[in-house]
């Protein structure tokens, strides 16, 4: 595998013709064999806790097992990838559900390595990040780990060496961020998905910013569940906040505000006509720029 071949394969499998990825998934056998293989491989490398999970939606896996292929929405299947989290802190014997308990056991901060491995194309990428939990305000914080110890670098090097021996191609952050108009993913149904969206996940990515989010859903006065995310730069300055509301109809609304609590974007996901989970976006700044451009053109 090389860069050109990887891009060619991603375009072939993750294009608008969903029959290719459909045939790939129909050929999968869900008997735990692949999980056991990866579990054995990582156990041979690290003595710290790790977790492995396949990110295809549970209902899709169930329909594939039962051969209910006509019941599957092939444009909404989840991520065809393995996600592995490895604890880098030493002296911890288990993952404690990989939540606030683990952060406390690690002295307040869990240091983690994440590996994404595609389930079809032999390709992977990695990221390092930290997790903390604010007991008083009841929120989590995740941020990038940019400085690693010699021991942590050695663990990562061993993992890359293992995957290289298995002929898995390492996808750099620069390559994975490349966007192509013909690429389709669950959340990019109109195209222009990135290589990362297709190979690994279109709902999460590398931990480049500091992110905080609530531990448990809140409720608004009408009973709708609310979840929030806040994003900060590496100096701790608030960049923007996302607040999600979940409607009984299945609609989802996201209001994005800036550091001065001004609305800058509104996103809505809903089923309409022949479209499922269709995303609609109102970008205030883009709309304003278009209005100004139109006004200037009228004045000329």
DRENDRENPA-37116 format. One record per residue (C-alpha): residue number from 1; residue in three letters; x, y, z. Coordinates in pm, whole numbers, plus 50000, padded with zeros to 5 digits. Each point is the difference from the previous one (the first is absolute). Example, Ala and Ser with C-alpha at 12.3 -4.5 7.8 and 13.67 -1.06 7.14 Angstrom:
BEGIN
rec pos->1, code->Ala, px->51230, py->49550, pz->50780
rec pos->2, code->Ser, px->50137, py->50344, pz->49934
***
This chain:
BEGIN
rec pos->1, code->Unk, px->50000, py->50000, pz->50000
rec pos->2, code->Unk, px->50117, py->50353, pz->49921
rec pos->3, code->Unk, px->49844, py->50346, pz->50000
rec pos->4, code->Unk, px->49866, py->49986, pz->49643
rec pos->5, code->Unk, px->49857, py->49652, pz->50039
rec pos->6, code->Unk, px->49836, py->50094, pz->50330
rec pos->7, code->Unk, px->49825, py->50303, pz->49848
rec pos->8, code->Unk, px->49890, py->49792, pz->49701
rec pos->9, code->Unk, px->49856, py->49727, pz->50225
rec pos->10, code->Unk, px->49819, py->50247, pz->50225
rec pos->11, code->Unk, px->49838, py->50164, pz->49696
rec pos->12, code->Unk, px->49900, py->49659, pz->49860
rec pos->13, code->Unk, px->49842, py->49865, pz->50319
rec pos->14, code->Unk, px->49860, py->50316, pz->50161
rec pos->15, code->Unk, px->49848, py->50164, pz->49693
rec pos->16, code->Unk, px->49637, py->50061, pz->49907
rec pos->17, code->Unk, px->49963, py->49641, pz->49879
rec pos->18, code->Unk, px->49914, py->49839, pz->50336
rec pos->19, code->Unk, px->49981, py->49651, pz->49849
rec pos->20, code->Unk, px->50378, py->49963, pz->50046
rec pos->21, code->Unk, px->49999, py->50063, pz->50373
rec pos->22, code->Unk, px->49678, py->49796, pz->50024
rec pos->23, code->Unk, px->50169, py->49696, pz->49846
rec pos->24, code->Unk, px->50301, py->50045, pz->50227
rec pos->25, code->Unk, px->49785, py->50001, pz->50314
rec pos->26, code->Unk, px->49783, py->49709, pz->49888
rec pos->27, code->Unk, px->50319, py->49791, pz->49983
rec pos->28, code->Unk, px->50085, py->50077, pz->50366
rec pos->29, code->Unk, px->49970, py->49719, pz->50256
rec pos->30, code->Unk, px->49903, py->50124, pz->50348
rec pos->31, code->Unk, px->50124, py->49721, pz->50226
rec pos->32, code->Unk, px->50251, py->50195, pz->50209
rec pos->33, code->Unk, px->50300, py->49859, pz->49813
rec pos->34, code->Unk, px->50135, py->50339, pz->49892
rec pos->35, code->Unk, px->49951, py->50142, pz->50350
rec pos->36, code->Unk, px->50195, py->49713, pz->50153
rec pos->37, code->Unk, px->50281, py->50052, pz->49749
rec pos->38, code->Unk, px->50039, py->50369, pz->50082
rec pos->39, code->Unk, px->49968, py->49931, pz->50372
rec pos->40, code->Unk, px->50282, py->49745, pz->49986
rec pos->41, code->Unk, px->50221, py->50229, pz->49794
rec pos->42, code->Unk, px->49972, py->50295, pz->50236
rec pos->43, code->Unk, px->50042, py->49783, pz->50308
rec pos->44, code->Unk, px->50337, py->49895, pz->49859
rec pos->45, code->Unk, px->50111, py->50364, pz->49989
rec pos->46, code->Unk, px->49866, py->50172, pz->50311
rec pos->47, code->Unk, px->49928, py->49904, pz->50359
rec pos->48, code->Unk, px->49773, py->50302, pz->50057
rec pos->49, code->Unk, px->49620, py->49986, pz->49955
rec pos->50, code->Unk, px->49851, py->50046, pz->49654
rec pos->51, code->Unk, px->49657, py->49973, pz->49840
rec pos->52, code->Unk, px->49902, py->49897, pz->49649
rec pos->53, code->Unk, px->49671, py->50053, pz->49824
rec pos->54, code->Unk, px->49866, py->49982, pz->49646
rec pos->55, code->Unk, px->49806, py->50315, pz->49913
rec pos->56, code->Unk, px->49742, py->49869, pz->49757
rec pos->57, code->Unk, px->49649, py->50067, pz->50137
rec pos->58, code->Unk, px->49863, py->49714, pz->50214
rec pos->59, code->Unk, px->49676, py->49975, pz->49799
rec pos->60, code->Unk, px->50201, py->49977, pz->49677
rec pos->61, code->Unk, px->50210, py->49718, pz->50144
rec pos->62, code->Unk, px->49684, py->49821, pz->50114
rec pos->63, code->Unk, px->49842, py->50031, pz->49653
rec pos->64, code->Unk, px->50321, py->49875, pz->49837
rec pos->65, code->Unk, px->50008, py->49697, pz->50231
rec pos->66, code->Unk, px->49631, py->49928, pz->49930
rec pos->67, code->Unk, px->50054, py->50072, pz->49628
rec pos->68, code->Unk, px->49730, py->50268, pz->50007
rec pos->69, code->Unk, px->50190, py->50200, pz->49740
rec pos->70, code->Unk, px->49690, py->50180, pz->49868
rec pos->71, code->Unk, px->49939, py->50143, pz->50350
rec pos->72, code->Unk, px->50334, py->50184, pz->49999
rec pos->73, code->Unk, px->50028, py->50366, pz->49902
rec pos->74, code->Unk, px->50333, py->49979, pz->49821
rec pos->75, code->Unk, px->50048, py->50375, pz->50036
rec pos->76, code->Unk, px->49980, py->49978, pz->50380
rec pos->77, code->Unk, px->50211, py->49711, pz->50128
rec pos->78, code->Unk, px->50248, py->50142, pz->50250
rec pos->79, code->Unk, px->50377, py->49981, pz->49966
rec pos->80, code->Unk, px->50159, py->49698, pz->49834
rec pos->81, code->Unk, px->50297, py->50014, pz->50233
rec pos->82, code->Unk, px->50154, py->49869, pz->50318
rec pos->83, code->Unk, px->50072, py->50252, pz->50273
rec pos->84, code->Unk, px->50255, py->49913, pz->50266
rec pos->85, code->Unk, px->50077, py->50207, pz->50308
rec pos->86, code->Unk, px->50319, py->49914, pz->50190
rec pos->87, code->Unk, px->50080, py->50145, pz->50342
rec pos->88, code->Unk, px->50352, py->50142, pz->50010
rec pos->89, code->Unk, px->50011, py->50055, pz->50378
rec pos->90, code->Unk, px->50195, py->49725, pz->50173
rec pos->91, code->Unk, px->49894, py->49808, pz->50310
rec pos->92, code->Unk, px->49626, py->49990, pz->49918
rec pos->93, code->Unk, px->49851, py->49652, pz->49983
rec pos->94, code->Unk, px->49664, py->50064, pz->49831
rec pos->95, code->Unk, px->49808, py->50260, pz->49803
rec pos->96, code->Unk, px->49722, py->50075, pz->50255
rec pos->97, code->Unk, px->49744, py->50049, pz->49719
rec pos->98, code->Unk, px->50236, py->50257, pz->49846
rec pos->99, code->Unk, px->49830, py->50288, pz->50176
rec pos->100, code->Unk, px->50051, py->50225, pz->50304
rec pos->101, code->Unk, px->50106, py->49703, pz->50214
rec pos->102, code->Unk, px->50293, py->49936, pz->49769
rec pos->103, code->Unk, px->50100, py->50369, pz->50009
rec pos->104, code->Unk, px->49999, py->49992, pz->50382
rec pos->105, code->Unk, px->50205, py->49678, pz->50010
rec pos->106, code->Unk, px->50254, py->50170, pz->49772
rec pos->107, code->Unk, px->50045, py->50287, pz->50243
rec pos->108, code->Unk, px->49747, py->50223, pz->49824
rec pos->109, code->Unk, px->50115, py->49960, pz->49640
rec pos->110, code->Unk, px->49984, py->49690, pz->49782
rec pos->111, code->Unk, px->50253, py->50005, pz->49714
rec pos->112, code->Unk, px->49873, py->49806, pz->49700
rec pos->113, code->Unk, px->50095, py->49874, pz->49657
rec pos->114, code->Unk, px->49719, py->49955, pz->49746
rec pos->115, code->Unk, px->50040, py->49783, pz->49692
rec pos->116, code->Unk, px->49750, py->49984, pz->49714
rec pos->117, code->Unk, px->50027, py->49700, pz->49766
rec pos->118, code->Unk, px->49782, py->49973, pz->49691
rec pos->119, code->Unk, px->49802, py->49677, pz->49966
rec pos->120, code->Unk, px->50033, py->49972, pz->49620
rec pos->121, code->Unk, px->50316, py->50179, pz->49887
rec pos->122, code->Unk, px->50323, py->49914, pz->50191
rec pos->123, code->Unk, px->50054, py->50352, pz->50134
rec pos->124, code->Unk, px->50023, py->50160, pz->50344
rec pos->125, code->Unk, px->50071, py->50326, pz->50179
rec pos->126, code->Unk, px->50078, py->50100, pz->50359
rec pos->127, code->Unk, px->49948, py->50283, pz->50246
rec pos->128, code->Unk, px->50108, py->50075, pz->50358
rec pos->129, code->Unk, px->49779, py->50189, pz->50243
rec pos->130, code->Unk, px->49916, py->50049, pz->50366
rec pos->131, code->Unk, px->49676, py->49969, pz->50199
rec pos->132, code->Unk, px->49911, py->50178, pz->50324
rec pos->133, code->Unk, px->49674, py->50034, pz->50196
rec pos->134, code->Unk, px->49879, py->50304, pz->50197
rec pos->135, code->Unk, px->49827, py->49853, pz->50305
rec pos->136, code->Unk, px->49840, py->50330, pz->50107
rec pos->137, code->Unk, px->49857, py->50109, pz->49664
rec pos->138, code->Unk, px->49952, py->49643, pz->49873
rec pos->139, code->Unk, px->50158, py->50030, pz->49659
rec pos->140, code->Unk, px->50276, py->49822, pz->49810
rec pos->141, code->Unk, px->50296, py->50164, pz->49833
rec pos->142, code->Unk, px->50199, py->49851, pz->49715
rec pos->143, code->Unk, px->50307, py->50156, pz->49844
rec pos->144, code->Unk, px->50301, py->49914, pz->49784
rec pos->145, code->Unk, px->50311, py->49834, pz->50144
rec pos->146, code->Unk, px->50283, py->50175, pz->49820
rec pos->147, code->Unk, px->50288, py->49903, pz->50230
rec pos->148, code->Unk, px->50055, py->49629, pz->50061
rec pos->149, code->Unk, px->50242, py->49816, pz->50226
rec pos->150, code->Unk, px->50265, py->49766, pz->49860
rec pos->151, code->Unk, px->49796, py->49705, pz->50128
rec pos->152, code->Unk, px->49686, py->50125, pz->49822
rec pos->153, code->Unk, px->50188, py->50057, pz->49675
rec pos->154, code->Unk, px->50141, py->49647, pz->50027
rec pos->155, code->Unk, px->49649, py->49852, pz->50037
rec pos->156, code->Unk, px->49877, py->50189, pz->49694
rec pos->157, code->Unk, px->50306, py->49895, pz->49798
rec pos->158, code->Unk, px->49934, py->49633, pz->50085
rec pos->159, code->Unk, px->49638, py->50029, pz->49887
rec pos->160, code->Unk, px->50098, py->50162, pz->49670
rec pos->161, code->Unk, px->50260, py->49729, pz->49947
rec pos->162, code->Unk, px->49736, py->49730, pz->50058
rec pos->163, code->Unk, px->49755, py->50158, pz->49755
rec pos->164, code->Unk, px->50273, py->50046, pz->49740
rec pos->165, code->Unk, px->50079, py->49628, pz->50023
rec pos->166, code->Unk, px->49630, py->49932, pz->49937
rec pos->167, code->Unk, px->50023, py->50220, pz->49686
rec pos->168, code->Unk, px->49782, py->50278, pz->50137
rec pos->169, code->Unk, px->50069, py->50342, pz->49852
rec pos->170, code->Unk, px->50042, py->50294, pz->50239
rec pos->171, code->Unk, px->49778, py->50293, pz->49903
rec pos->172, code->Unk, px->50141, py->50332, pz->50118
rec pos->173, code->Unk, px->49779, py->50280, pz->50131
rec pos->174, code->Unk, px->50081, py->50206, pz->49690
rec pos->175, code->Unk, px->49894, py->49721, pz->49763
rec pos->176, code->Unk, px->49689, py->49905, pz->50197
rec pos->177, code->Unk, px->49875, py->50360, pz->49993
rec pos->178, code->Unk, px->49990, py->50007, pz->49618
rec pos->179, code->Unk, px->49649, py->50050, pz->49864
rec pos->180, code->Unk, px->49863, py->49870, pz->49669
rec pos->181, code->Unk, px->49664, py->50089, pz->49846
rec pos->182, code->Unk, px->49929, py->49637, pz->49905
rec pos->183, code->Unk, px->50045, py->49865, pz->50354
rec pos->184, code->Unk, px->49685, py->49913, pz->50197
rec pos->185, code->Unk, px->49951, py->49926, pz->50371
rec pos->186, code->Unk, px->49699, py->49980, pz->50232
rec pos->187, code->Unk, px->50024, py->50367, pz->50094
rec pos->188, code->Unk, px->50119, py->50114, pz->49657
rec pos->189, code->Unk, px->49727, py->49856, pz->49777
rec pos->190, code->Unk, px->50050, py->50270, pz->49734
rec pos->191, code->Unk, px->50371, py->49927, pz->49961
rec pos->192, code->Unk, px->50321, py->50188, pz->50086
rec pos->193, code->Unk, px->50081, py->49771, pz->50292
rec pos->194, code->Unk, px->50359, py->49971, pz->50121
rec pos->195, code->Unk, px->50212, py->49687, pz->49989
rec pos->196, code->Unk, px->49971, py->49990, pz->50380
rec pos->197, code->Unk, px->49617, py->50020, pz->49979
rec pos->198, code->Unk, px->49993, py->49694, pz->49776
rec pos->199, code->Unk, px->50277, py->49783, pz->50141
rec pos->200, code->Unk, px->49963, py->50066, pz->50370
rec pos->201, code->Unk, px->49712, py->50217, pz->50123
rec pos->202, code->Unk, px->49788, py->50296, pz->49895
rec pos->203, code->Unk, px->49882, py->50077, pz->50354
rec pos->204, code->Unk, px->50336, py->50041, pz->50173
rec pos->205, code->Unk, px->50355, py->50083, pz->49902
rec pos->206, code->Unk, px->50345, py->50088, pz->50134
rec pos->207, code->Unk, px->50004, py->50184, pz->50332
rec pos->208, code->Unk, px->50141, py->50333, pz->49879
rec pos->209, code->Unk, px->49811, py->50229, pz->50239
rec pos->210, code->Unk, px->49898, py->49986, pz->50363
rec pos->211, code->Unk, px->49643, py->49872, pz->50021
rec pos->212, code->Unk, px->49766, py->49999, pz->50300
rec pos->213, code->Unk, px->49658, py->49834, pz->50009
rec pos->214, code->Unk, px->49731, py->49916, pz->50254
rec pos->215, code->Unk, px->50003, py->49662, pz->50171
rec pos->216, code->Unk, px->49623, py->49938, pz->49991
rec pos->217, code->Unk, px->49724, py->50148, pz->49780
rec pos->218, code->Unk, px->49825, py->50307, pz->50137
rec pos->219, code->Unk, px->49630, py->50089, pz->49948
rec pos->220, code->Unk, px->49844, py->50320, pz->49871
rec pos->221, code->Unk, px->49658, py->50122, pz->50129
rec pos->222, code->Unk, px->49820, py->49803, pz->49727
rec pos->223, code->Unk, px->50171, py->49673, pz->50093
rec pos->224, code->Unk, px->50242, py->49989, pz->49706
rec pos->225, code->Unk, px->50340, py->49854, pz->50076
rec pos->226, code->Unk, px->50294, py->50237, pz->49969
rec pos->227, code->Unk, px->50368, py->49922, pz->49952
rec pos->228, code->Unk, px->50276, py->50258, pz->49962
rec pos->229, code->Unk, px->50357, py->50012, pz->49875
rec pos->230, code->Unk, px->50245, py->50285, pz->50055
rec pos->231, code->Unk, px->50321, py->50041, pz->49800
rec pos->232, code->Unk, px->50308, py->50190, pz->50120
rec pos->233, code->Unk, px->50335, py->50080, pz->49847
rec pos->234, code->Unk, px->50316, py->49865, pz->50161
rec pos->235, code->Unk, px->50025, py->50317, pz->50214
rec pos->236, code->Unk, px->49656, py->49931, pz->50151
rec pos->237, code->Unk, px->49805, py->50271, pz->49811
rec pos->238, code->Unk, px->49645, py->49904, pz->49904
rec pos->239, code->Unk, px->49960, py->49968, pz->49624
rec pos->240, code->Unk, px->49638, py->49889, pz->49967
rec pos->241, code->Unk, px->49722, py->49802, pz->50168
rec pos->242, code->Unk, px->49757, py->49747, pz->49852
rec pos->243, code->Unk, px->49667, py->49933, pz->50167
rec pos->244, code->Unk, px->49793, py->49707, pz->49874
rec pos->245, code->Unk, px->49627, py->49950, pz->50057
rec pos->246, code->Unk, px->49827, py->49669, pz->49924
rec pos->247, code->Unk, px->49634, py->50009, pz->49896
rec pos->248, code->Unk, px->49743, py->49723, pz->50047
rec pos->249, code->Unk, px->49955, py->50000, pz->49621
rec pos->250, code->Unk, px->50360, py->49886, pz->49964
rec pos->251, code->Unk, px->50112, py->50342, pz->49877
rec pos->252, code->Unk, px->50326, py->50135, pz->50140
rec pos->253, code->Unk, px->50089, py->50368, pz->50033
rec pos->254, code->Unk, px->50345, py->50142, pz->50063
rec pos->255, code->Unk, px->50058, py->50368, pz->50081
rec pos->256, code->Unk, px->50362, py->50116, pz->49980
rec pos->257, code->Unk, px->50108, py->50314, pz->50188
rec pos->258, code->Unk, px->50331, py->50184, pz->50007
rec pos->259, code->Unk, px->50212, py->50120, pz->50292
rec pos->260, code->Unk, px->49760, py->50294, pz->50055
rec pos->261, code->Unk, px->49688, py->49777, pz->50001
rec pos->262, code->Unk, px->49890, py->50116, pz->49654
rec pos->263, code->Unk, px->49829, py->49745, pz->49774
rec pos->264, code->Unk, px->50227, py->49926, pz->49703
rec pos->265, code->Unk, px->49847, py->49682, pz->49860
rec pos->266, code->Unk, px->49684, py->49788, pz->50026
rec pos->267, code->Unk, px->49988, py->49639, pz->49884
rec pos->268, code->Unk, px->49695, py->49773, pz->49974
rec pos->269, code->Unk, px->49980, py->49628, pz->49921
rec pos->270, code->Unk, px->49665, py->49853, pz->49898
rec pos->271, code->Unk, px->49829, py->49760, pz->49762
rec pos->272, code->Unk, px->49824, py->50175, pz->49713
rec pos->273, code->Unk, px->49852, py->49847, pz->49685
rec pos->274, code->Unk, px->50236, py->49736, pz->49866
rec pos->275, code->Unk, px->50289, py->50127, pz->50214
rec pos->276, code->Unk, px->50092, py->49841, pz->50333
rec pos->277, code->Unk, px->50206, py->50181, pz->50264
rec pos->278, code->Unk, px->50032, py->50298, pz->49764
rec pos->279, code->Unk, px->50216, py->50283, pz->50134
rec pos->280, code->Unk, px->49897, py->50364, pz->49954
rec pos->281, code->Unk, px->50242, py->50279, pz->50094
rec pos->282, code->Unk, px->49958, py->50372, pz->50050
rec pos->283, code->Unk, px->50345, py->50157, pz->50023
rec pos->284, code->Unk, px->49949, py->50359, pz->50117
rec pos->285, code->Unk, px->50343, py->50130, pz->49894
rec pos->286, code->Unk, px->49979, py->49844, pz->49655
rec pos->287, code->Unk, px->49646, py->50130, pz->49956
rec pos->288, code->Unk, px->50112, py->50351, pz->50103
rec pos->289, code->Unk, px->50293, py->49996, pz->49755
rec pos->290, code->Unk, px->49766, py->49898, pz->49716
rec pos->291, code->Unk, px->49757, py->50280, pz->50098
rec pos->292, code->Unk, px->50279, py->50259, pz->49993
rec pos->293, code->Unk, px->50131, py->49869, pz->49668
rec pos->294, code->Unk, px->49651, py->50017, pz->49850
rec pos->295, code->Unk, px->49947, py->50353, pz->50136
rec pos->296, code->Unk, px->50328, py->50120, pz->49848
rec pos->297, code->Unk, px->49912, py->49847, pz->49664
rec pos->298, code->Unk, px->49671, py->50193, pz->50001
rec pos->299, code->Unk, px->50179, py->50327, pz->50073
rec pos->300, code->Unk, px->50236, py->49964, pz->49705
***
